Amino acid sequence: MTGFGKSSCTLPEKTITVEMKALNSKNFDLNIRMSSAYRDQEMAMRKRLAEELHRGKVDVFIQTESNLSHTKDVINEQVVRAYMAQMKEIADGDDVNHLQIAMRLPDVLQSRKTELDREELEAVWLTLEAALVDLQNYRNNEGAVLKADFEMRIDTISGQLEQVKEMEPSRMQKINDRLRKSVSDLAANVDENRFEHELIFYLEKLDITEEVVRLKNHLNYFLETINLEESSGKKLGFISQEMGREINTIGSKANDAAMQQLVVQMKDELEKIKEQLLNVL
């Protein structure tokens, strides 16, 4: 399930911003990009995010922007001079140009602070939690839309199934009449008892009562499952597969054009459900 979360926190010396982007995935794939100053917190962050997000391809960006009036970073003059000396050996140019280039190279700035203080650490975690809440709210909103769509399509299939049930008696009667007419057209003497026995056997093979009952149960189970609090995407996928089997069997037994049209409509709704299930955790 897709999602986006963002939060910022401003300290006297810097602004901390956390962004989270999530895409649907069968597994939990987490990528965190952040300053090396926070690296010792990475394992704890991974554990916390895994507890909440469970599945998905998640990218987390933790960025800091220094407040220049309170910065504790200083220019490493020795490194800058070394860069400039090397550039002079390579190409001509004035000191200003060399300085501008050197200031963009690695290790030019160094922090006076050697350890992460408690205030900044707490700020990082609070910002991470706030971005996580924002991401979950995004997912919940998307989930509510998907839930409404599922309920609408399940209700549509249920209505089509009711039409199938209403057509069943007339369908079986038409098959019965058609078989009797075919036998009478043969103008042959037929053992009536034997014919009735064979007819019942044939009609039982075309009977869809069990499939209708099972499909109705699957539809109800699907609705129950989407209302569960825990993650249910895989279970919904299994239920939709079972629904498909029952619909296909009804179609293969239908032997009736009107009923087969309803089966095609049910298949169409089910395919749309399966497509949306790819976005469900």
N, C-alpha and C positions, 0 to 999 in steps of 0.2 A: 504494500500500500504506500502510495506516495505521501510525502509530507515535508513541511518546511518549518523550522523554528529559529528564532533569533532573539538575542537579548544582549544588552550592554550594561556595563557598570563603570562609573567614572570615579577614579581615585585622584588624590592630589597630584600624583606623578604621572598617571597614565589612564587611558580608557581601555577596558577589556571588552571585547565583543566575541560572542560565541554564535556561530551559525551551524545549523544542522539541516542536511538534505537527505531524504530517504526515498528509495525506490523499492518496488516490490521484488522480493526474491524468496526462494524456498528456504534458504539458510540465512543466518545472521552474519553479514560481512561488514565489518566496521573499519573505517579508515579515519585516523585522527591526525590532523596537521596542527602543530602548535610550536611555540617557542621552546627552545632547549631548556629554558629555565623551569619549565613545568614537566619535563620528561619523567621525573620521579613519581609523578601523579598518574601516569598513563595507565598502569595496570588497574588502579582503583577506579579510574574513569571508565575503562572498558567493562569492568565488572558491573558498575552501576548502570551503564547504558544497556548492557545485555539483560539485566533484571527487568528493565522496563519495556524494551523494544522487541525482544524475542526473535523477530525475523526481519529481513530487509537488507538492502545494500545502503549503508548509512555512511555519509561523509560528514565529519565534524571539523570545523575550522575555528581555532582559538587564536584571535589576533589581538595584538596590543599596539596602541598608538601613544607615544610619549607626549606628555605635556612639557614643552620646551622650557617653560619658566620654572619647572620643578624637576627637570631631568637629572638623573644621577649618572647618566652616561657621559663619558669624556672621550675626547679624541686621543687616539694612540699616536702621538707625534712621531715616534720612532718608526712605526709601520708606514705612516704616510710618507715620510722622507725616503724610506727605502723604495716605495712604489715610484715616487717621482724620479729618483735616481735611475731606476731601471728604464723608465719611459724616456728619459733624456738620452740614454744609450741607444734606444731603438729608433726614436724619431725626434726631429726638431720640434720646437714649440716653446712658448713662454711658460713661466712658472704657474700662472693663473690657470691655463688650460690643463696643465699636468695635475694641478691640485683638484680641479673639478672632477677629473677622471678618477684620481686616487680616492676621493671621498666616497665614490660609489663601489669601491672594491671591498672584499671581505676583511673583517677584523679591524676595520678603521676605528669603530666605536667600541669601547669597552665599558662595562658597568662597574661602578664603584661598589655596588652591592654584591656580595658574594653569595648570600643565601636569600631564599624567598621568605619574606617576613610573613607573619601570621595574618595580617590584615589583607595582604594581596592574595594569599592562598585562599582565605575565606571568600574573597570577592570572586575568584575564579570559579570556585565550586557553586556559589550562589548564582552566578551568571549561567553556568552550565545547567543547573537545575531549572532555571527559568526558561532557558531555550528548550530544554527537554519537555517542559509543560506545554510550551507553545507548539512544539512538534506534535505532541500527543493530542492537543486540541484540534490541530489541523487534521490529523488522522481520524479523530472521532467524528468530526463534521463530514468528512468524506465517507466514513463508515455509515453514518445515518442516511446519507443519500443512497448508498448502495443497498442498504437494508430496505428502504422504501421501494427501490426498483425490484429487488428480489420478491418482496411481498406482492407487488403488483403482478409480476410474471407468474408466480406460483398461483395466485388467484385466477389468472387467465387460464392456466392449464387445468385448474380444478373445474372451472366453468366448462371448458371443452370436454373434460372427462365426464361431467354430468350429461352433456349432450350425447356422448358415446353410450352411456348407460341407458338413456331414453330410447336410443335407436336400436338397442340390442334385441328386444323381442321381435320387432318387425324384420330385422335383419335375419334372424334365425328362421322366421316364418317364410321369408322369401327364399332362403336356401332350401328349406324343406319343400316348398312348392316347386322350385326349379328342378330338384332331383326327381320328384314324382312325375313331373311333366316329361322329363327326359326318359324315364322308364316307360311311361305310357306311349311315347312316340316310337318306342322300339316295337310296339305291337306284339309283345311277347308275354307268355304266361310267366308270372313271377310269384314265388312263394311269399305271400304277404307277411307271414311271421318272420321269415328270414330277411325280407326287405326291411321290416321295421327294426330288426336287430342291427342290421348294417347301417341303417339311417341314423339310429341313435348313436352308434359308435362314431360315425362321421361327424355328426353335429357336436359331439363331446370334444372332438379334436379341434373344432372351430370355436368352442366356447371360450369367452374371454373374461369370465367372472373372476377367476383368481388373479389375473393380471390387473383388472380394474381395482380390486381390493388392495393388492400390494402397492400399486401406484398411488392410490389415495393415502395409504399409510406413509409412503415415502414423502409425499407432499407435506403431510402433517409433521413428520419428523424434521424435515428441512426447516419449517417455520419455527419449530421448537429450538432447533440448534442455533439459528441466527439470533435468538434472544438470550443465549448463554453468555455469561460474562467472560469466560476464558476464550482463548484463541480457538477458532473452529473452522478455519479455512480448509484444512485437509479433510475434515469430516464432511463438510459440505460438498467437497469434490467427490468423495465416495458415494454420498447420497445421490448426487446428480447422475453418476454413472449407473446406479441401480434404477433410477427413474428412466434413463434412456433405454435400458434393457426391456423394461415393461412396455414402454411406448412402442419400441420396435416389434415386440411380440404381438401386440394388439394390431399393428399394421400388417404383419405377415398373416394373421388369422382373419383379418377383416373381411376380405372377399366382397367388399361393398364400396362403391365409389365415394359415397357421401361420408362414410366413416373414415376412409383413407384420407380424405381431404382434412378432416379434423386431426388425424394423426400427423399429417405434414405440418399443420399449424402448431401442434404441441411440440414437435421436433424443433421448429423455428424458435419458439420461446425458450426451450431448453438450451439451445445453442447460445442464445444471448446470455442466459444465466451462466453457462460455462465460461464465456468470454469475460464476464464481470468477476467471476471467481478467481481469475488470475490476479486480481487486485486486492484479494482478501487475505489477511494473515491467517 
